[in-house]
Amino acid sequence: MRILGIDPGSRITGFGVINVLRNGKLMYIASGCIRIPKGSLATRLKTIYDGVTEIIASYQPNTVAVEKVFMARNADSALKLGQARGAAICAGVNQALAVDEYTALQIKQAVVGKGRAGKQQVQHMVKALLNLPARPQADAADALACAICHAHHSVGTRAFSRGLVRRAGRRSLRISA
């Protein structure tokens, strides 16, 4: 399974592409940023849409994972972020891809193990989990983290539905071979 993770932004939109191998291991494919030039909001949203569409055409993901909007102090920023997310989501849906959404808390929990982790912790864990030679740029790391979160959720869900996951006590799940 190939996953495209998106960290939407009205100035910089990060993307990350990973493969989930049959044994559940993660493999880095690509990452980077769509840098949105100054201009009208409509033009910036078109840049995000076109950029995500081009990434989908280049890397052929099976699914898209997008970070959900958090409530910011500045309502205008939150609205612009929501619109950037919408442009990225529409690009995925227009290519007939399933789009799943995760909160920043869910993403950090899946990648770092705690929901209140800082950007540097996320970058460090993405580097370690994907065996990268250096820390990825912050927006690309967030997008890769979103893809990793989706991989954890989808592999766990598939394993559970096939009966590969069983309860081992009250607090944990184990995958048996």
C-alpha positions as CSV (number, residue, x, y, z in Angstrom):
1,M,0.0,0.0,0.0
2,R,1.3,3.5,-0.9
3,I,0.2,6.4,1.3
4,L,0.4,10.1,0.5
5,G,0.5,12.2,3.7
6,I,-0.4,15.9,3.5
7,D,0.3,18.6,6.0
8,P,-1.8,21.4,4.6
9,G,-0.9,25.1,4.9
10,S,-1.8,28.3,3.0
11,R,1.9,29.2,2.6
12,I,3.6,25.8,2.6
13,T,1.9,22.4,2.2
14,G,4.1,19.4,3.1
15,F,3.8,16.0,1.5
16,G,5.2,12.6,2.2
17,V,4.9,9.3,0.4
18,I,5.6,5.9,2.0
19,N,5.0,2.3,1.2
20,V,3.7,-0.2,3.7
21,L,5.3,-3.5,2.9
22,R,3.6,-6.8,3.4
23,N,5.5,-7.4,6.6
24,G,4.2,-4.1,8.0
25,K,7.5,-2.3,7.6
26,L,7.5,1.3,6.3
27,M,9.5,2.4,3.3
28,Y,10.3,6.0,2.4
29,I,9.5,7.0,-1.1
30,A,9.5,10.8,-1.3
31,S,8.7,14.0,0.6
32,G,8.8,17.7,0.1
33,C,6.9,20.9,0.1
34,I,4.6,22.8,-2.2
35,R,5.6,26.4,-1.7
36,I,2.6,28.7,-2.4
37,P,3.5,32.1,-3.9
38,K,1.9,35.3,-2.7
39,G,-1.3,36.2,-4.4
40,S,-5.1,35.9,-4.0
41,L,-6.4,33.1,-1.8
42,A,-8.1,31.5,-4.9
43,T,-4.7,31.4,-6.7
44,R,-3.0,29.9,-3.7
45,L,-5.7,27.2,-3.3
46,K,-5.3,26.3,-7.0
47,T,-1.5,26.0,-6.5
48,I,-2.2,23.5,-3.7
49,Y,-4.7,21.6,-5.7
50,D,-2.5,21.4,-8.8
51,G,0.6,20.5,-6.7
52,V,-1.2,17.6,-4.9
53,T,-2.6,16.4,-8.2
54,E,0.9,16.4,-9.7
55,I,2.2,14.4,-6.7
56,I,-0.6,11.9,-7.1
57,A,0.2,11.5,-10.8
58,S,4.0,11.1,-10.0
59,Y,3.8,8.6,-7.1
60,Q,0.5,6.8,-7.6
61,P,-0.6,6.5,-4.0
62,N,-3.5,4.1,-3.0
63,T,-4.8,6.5,-0.4
64,V,-4.3,10.0,1.1
65,A,-4.0,11.0,4.8
66,V,-4.6,14.6,5.7
67,E,-4.0,16.4,9.0
68,K,-7.3,17.8,10.4
69,V,-7.7,21.5,11.3
70,F,-7.0,22.4,14.8
71,M,-8.7,25.4,16.4
72,A,-6.2,28.3,16.3
73,R,-6.4,31.5,18.2
74,N,-6.6,33.4,14.9
75,A,-9.9,32.6,13.2
76,D,-8.7,33.9,9.9
77,S,-5.7,31.6,9.9
78,A,-7.9,28.6,10.8
79,L,-10.2,29.4,7.9
80,K,-7.3,29.6,5.5
81,L,-5.9,26.4,6.8
82,G,-9.3,24.7,6.3
83,Q,-9.5,26.0,2.8
84,A,-6.0,24.6,2.1
85,R,-7.1,21.3,3.5
86,G,-10.1,21.4,1.2
87,A,-8.0,22.0,-1.9
88,A,-5.7,19.0,-1.0
89,I,-8.7,16.7,-0.2
90,C,-10.4,17.6,-3.5
91,A,-7.3,16.8,-5.4
92,G,-7.2,13.3,-3.8
93,V,-11.0,12.7,-4.2
94,N,-10.8,13.9,-7.9
95,Q,-8.3,11.1,-8.5
96,A,-10.7,8.6,-6.9
97,L,-8.5,8.1,-3.8
98,A,-9.8,7.4,-0.3
99,V,-9.0,10.3,2.0
100,D,-8.6,9.8,5.7
101,E,-8.1,12.6,8.3
102,Y,-6.2,12.6,11.5
103,T,-5.8,15.1,14.3
104,A,-2.3,16.4,15.2
105,L,-2.8,14.6,18.5
106,Q,-3.5,11.3,16.8
107,I,-0.5,11.7,14.5
108,K,1.9,12.6,17.3
109,Q,0.6,9.7,19.4
110,A,1.2,7.3,16.5
111,V,4.7,8.5,15.7
112,V,6.2,9.7,18.9
113,G,4.0,8.0,21.5
114,K,2.7,11.2,23.1
115,G,0.2,13.6,21.7
116,R,1.9,16.7,22.9
117,A,5.3,16.1,21.2
118,G,7.1,19.0,19.7
119,K,8.1,19.4,16.0
120,Q,11.7,18.3,16.6
121,Q,10.5,15.1,18.3
122,V,8.3,14.4,15.3
123,Q,11.2,15.0,12.9
124,H,13.5,12.8,14.9
125,M,11.0,9.9,15.0
126,V,10.1,10.2,11.4
127,K,13.9,10.0,10.6
128,A,14.2,7.0,12.8
129,L,11.1,5.1,11.6
130,L,11.9,5.6,8.0
131,N,15.6,5.2,8.4
132,L,16.4,8.5,6.7
133,P,19.9,9.9,6.6
134,A,18.8,13.3,8.0
135,R,15.8,15.0,9.6
136,P,13.3,16.0,6.9
137,Q,12.1,19.6,6.7
138,A,9.4,20.3,9.3
139,D,6.4,20.4,7.0
140,A,7.6,17.3,5.1
141,A,8.1,15.6,8.4
142,D,4.6,16.4,9.5
143,A,3.2,15.0,6.2
144,L,5.3,11.8,6.6
145,A,4.1,11.5,10.2
146,C,0.5,11.8,8.9
147,A,1.2,8.9,6.4
148,I,2.9,6.8,9.2
149,C,-0.2,7.4,11.4
150,H,-2.5,6.2,8.6
151,A,-0.2,3.2,8.1
152,H,-0.5,2.2,11.8
153,H,-4.3,2.7,11.7
154,S,-4.9,0.9,8.5
155,V,-2.6,-2.1,9.2
156,G,-4.1,-2.5,12.6
157,T,-7.6,-2.3,11.2
158,R,-6.9,-4.8,8.5
159,A,-5.2,-7.2,10.9
160,F,-8.1,-6.9,13.3
161,S,-10.7,-7.6,10.5
162,R,-8.7,-10.7,9.4
163,G,-8.6,-12.0,13.0
164,L,-4.8,-11.5,13.3
165,V,-5.2,-9.2,16.3
166,R,-6.3,-10.6,19.6
167,R,-6.7,-9.1,23.0
168,A,-3.8,-9.7,25.4
169,G,-5.1,-8.4,28.6
170,R,-7.2,-5.3,29.1
171,R,-4.8,-2.6,27.8
172,S,-2.9,-4.0,24.8
173,L,-3.4,-5.7,21.5
174,R,-0.9,-8.2,20.0
175,I,-0.5,-9.2,16.4
176,S,0.0,-12.9,16.1
177,A,1.6,-14.5,13.1
